[in-house]
Amino acid sequence: MKKRVAIVMLAAIFLGACQSKNEETTQATSYSIASSTASESASSSSELQESYVSSSSTEAVENTYWNGEKDQKLSEFMSSWGQRMNQTYKQYSPGHNVDLYGLQLPDEVLTQTKFQVAIGQTPIVLNWSGDGVVDSGYALVAVYSDADTQPYLAKHVYFFTINSGIPKVLVTTQNQGNGDNYLYFSETENVELKEGFKSIVDSQVAYDNVKANFTRDEQLSYFVNNYGQLPYAGSLRVDNTGTGSRVIYTINEGIINEKPSIVAAIDNVRAISIAVQQNVGAGIPVSLQEPQESGYTLTMTDGQTTQANHLFGRIIQGIE
């Protein structure tokens, strides 16, 4: 239980944030906000302080990242969203687990008795929280899954998390173990689900202000899921199956085999590659993948070409 003085500090943080600038495809639980009492003082100055603490505590509860009201909103949202996805989602919590191919979630990852949650190749700190605040890592505020109703190999588990005030919906469909005993999660690609949770949390924290609290893999995941409008219809994703992380830009229609179109595609991939370098770090390949192609059409790292198919390669070399 936190003392009132902690609540005053928390309220001050939120008041300060309010004065600053506001911020899968197929692929959540009741909470209570706890408050503690401090020793009563007989002096008039202490009475004034007590009055201030009381009003500040109320405001902190109203502006907390997570509470029972927000949990109810998420429950309603998941019910309607699940219907639109033709899926039925149930809510889970510590002591009330979903069985994902024999793994009891969330208990067995919160206690790390069997598996460690990881994003990409990076394990993360995950703790259950009723208010969305933890000492370090990710605050897990809700768990939803369709495992009871979906067929084998089509089950999803969603972890609704808040890290340093930034809401993030993580999803896993993992159905077998691995040598690292990692349970791999990735950020959902479903825009409606991401935006729905973000709206319910209603955090005023700007990502750039807390970016240093995230690992490189987490920053890359955030970049991919929040990058601006893509030049071609398609999607960005992170691939961690090789020796390192790679951003893959899969487009829905192939590039026209004409020089102007190819030059434009090269410039567009270069722009994404430079954005990755500037926002996440150097040395991360960005690959363009066209439909019906097994290999990559073009790969750039830090804005420089490291691989290209025959036609793109000729254009880059100035042969055509």
N, C-alpha and C positions, 0 to 999 in steps of 0.2 A: 504494500500500500504506500502510495506516495504522500508525502506531507504537503500541506497547503502551500508551503513556500515553493515546492516544485511546480504546483499548479499555476501559481502566479507567474513563474518563469515561462511555463508553457503558453499561458495566455498572452504574455508579452510577445512571444515569438509569433503567435498567430496574428496579433494585432499589427505587428510589424509587417507580416506578409501581406495583410489586407491593404496596407498603404502602398505596396509596391505594385508593379505591373502584373495583371492577371495572366495566368497561363491558360473461325477456321471454317475454314470453310465448313467442315463438319467436325468439325472437330467440334456456398456459398455459404445453430447457428445463431442462436440468440446470444446477444451480448448485453452486458451491463457495464455502465461506466462507473468505476469505483472512485470514491473520494474519501479522504481521511480527515480527521479532526485534529486540530492543534490545541495546545493547552490554552485555557482562557486566562486573560490577564485582567486585573482589577483597575488598572490605570486608564484614564480617558484616552491617552494616545494609543494604547493597545486596542481599545474599543474601536477607534477610527480605523486602525489597521485591519481589525477583524472584519469590519464592514467592507473594506476594499477587497480583501481576500475572498469574501463570500460572493460579491458581484463578479469578480474576475473568474472564479471557479465556474460559475454558471455559464459565462461566455465561452470558457475553454471547452466545456461539455458540448455546447451548441456548435462549436467550430471544429470538433475533433475529426480526425481522418475517418474514424469508423465508430458506429454505435448501433443500438438496436433498431433505430428508425431506418438507417441506411441498409442494414441487413435485411429488413423487411422489403425495402425497395428492390434489392437485388433478387430476393426470392420471387417477387412478382415479375421482374424482368426475365429471369431465367425460365419461368413458366411460359411466358408468351414467346420468348425467343426459341425455346425448345420446340414449341408447336410449329413455328415457321420452318424449323430445320427438320421437322418430322422425327424429333427425338424427345425422349422423356427424361428430364433431369431430376435427381434427388439430391438433397442437401446432406452433407456429412461434416463431422467434427471429431475432435479427440474423444475416444471412447465410443464413438458411433461411426464405424469405419465402412468404407466401400471395399469390396474384394476385387482387386484388379489382378486377375490371373494369379491368385494366391497371395498377393501382397495386400496387407491391410493398411489402407490410407485414410487419414494422414498419420496414424500413430507410428507406424514402422519407419517413417522417414523423419518424424519429429524427434524420435528417440534414437534414430540411426542404428536400430537393431539389425537391420538387413541391408538397407540401401541408403545412399547419400544422394540428395537431389543435386543435379548439375544442370547448368545451362551451357550448351556446347560441351567443351571439355573441361569447364571450370565448375567445381563444386561450390555450392552457395550455402550460407548460413540461413536457416529457416526456423522461425519460432512462431508459435500460435499467439495471437494478440487480439484482445477485445476492443482496442482503440486504434489499432494501426501503427502503434509506436513500439519499437523494440530497441534494445541497447545497440545492436548491430545487425546488419544483414536485412533479410526480408521478413516483414510481418505477414503471416498467413492469417487472413481474416475470414475466409470462406472456402469451402470445397464443394464442388458439384460434379456429378458423374451420371452417365447414362448406362453404366455397366450392367445394371439389373435388367435392362430391356434390349440392349443391342446384341447382335450375334457375335460370336467369337471373332477376334481380330478386328472388330469395328467399335471397340469400346474407347471412351474418352474420359479422362479425369482432368478437371480444371482447378487450378489453384489460383485463387484471387488474392493477390499480394500487394503490399505497399512497401516501398523501399525509399526511405528518406523523403516521404511525402509524395513519391511518384507511384501512381497505380499501374500495375502490370498484371495481365491475365496470362498465366502459364498453362500449357497443356501438355499431356503425355498420352501416348497410345502404346507405350512399350509393353511387350508381351513376353520378354525373356530376359534373363540375367546377362551379366558381362563380367569380365575379369576385374574391373574396377569397382564392382558393386554400385554403379551409378544408376539412378533413375533419371533418365534424360528428359528434361522439359525444354520447350521452346515457347517464345511468346506467340500467342494465337495470331493467325493472319486474318481472322474474321473482324472486319472493321466495325460492324454493328456491335459485336461483343466488347471490343476494346473501348469504343466510345461510350457504350452504355455504362460500363463499370467506372470509367473516368468521370462521367457526368454524376454518378451517384456519390463517388468519393468527394468530388468538388474540391480538390486540393488547390491551393493558391501557390504552391511551390513551383518555381521554374526549374526545369531540368538542368539548364546550364549552371545553375547555382549549386547543384549537388552532384554534378557529373563525376567529380573525383571520388565519390563513394562507390562507384560502379567499376567492376573489372573490365578489361578490354573486351572480352566476349560479351559482357552485358551491354557495353556501350555499342558494340557492333549490332547486337540484336535490336537495341533501341533505334539505331540509325536506320536499319532495314525496314523496321515497322513504322517509321515516322518520316521517311524521306518524302520530299515534295512530289508533285505530279510527274510521273514517268513519261518520257517522250514517246514511248510506244505502249500500246495496251499489253499488259502482262503483269509480272510480279517479281519482286526481289526476295531472295531467301538466302540464309547462311548455310553453307555446307561444311560440316566438320569431319567428314569421313576420311579425309586425306591426312597429310602431315600437319596441316594447319587450317585455319578458317579461310573460306573463300565466299565471296558474294556472287551469286548467280542471278542474272537478269534473264528470265525466261519470257520470251515475247510470244504473243498469240499468232502473229502473222510474220512470214519471212520477209527479209529485206529485199527490195527489188534489185535485181542484178544490173543496175546502172550506176555509173560513177557518182553522180550527185547524191543518190540515195545511200551509197556505201560510205561516201565521205561524211555525210550527215550522221550515219550510224557510228562511225569512228569517233566523231566529235562528241556525240551523246554519251558513249561509253567512257570516253576520257573525262567528261564532266563529272560523272558518277564516281569514277576512280579517284579523282582529285578531292571530291567531297568526302569520300571515305578516309583518305589520308589526313585531311584537315580536321575532321570531326572525331575520328577514332584513333588513327595512327598509321604509320608507314608499313609497307610490306604486305598489304592485304590484296590479293588478286581479285579483280572484278571481271567476270566472264559473261559474254553474251551468248545465249543459247536459243537458236531458232527452232521452230516446231519441226518434228520429224527428223531432227539431226541428233545423232548420238554424241557427237563431240561439240566443242565450243567453236563458235564462229570467230570470236575475238576475245582475247584476254589482255587486260591492262593492269599494271601495278604502279601506283603513284603517278598515274597519268602517262606512263610509258608502255608501249606495246611489248608483250612478252610472248604472245602466241597469236597466230591468225591463220585462217584457212587460205587456200590458194588465191582466191579472188581478192579477198581483203588484203592479203599480203602484197599482191602486185600493186594495188592502189597505194598502200602505205610506202612501198619502195619507189613509187613514182613511175612504175613501168607502164601503167595504163592511165 
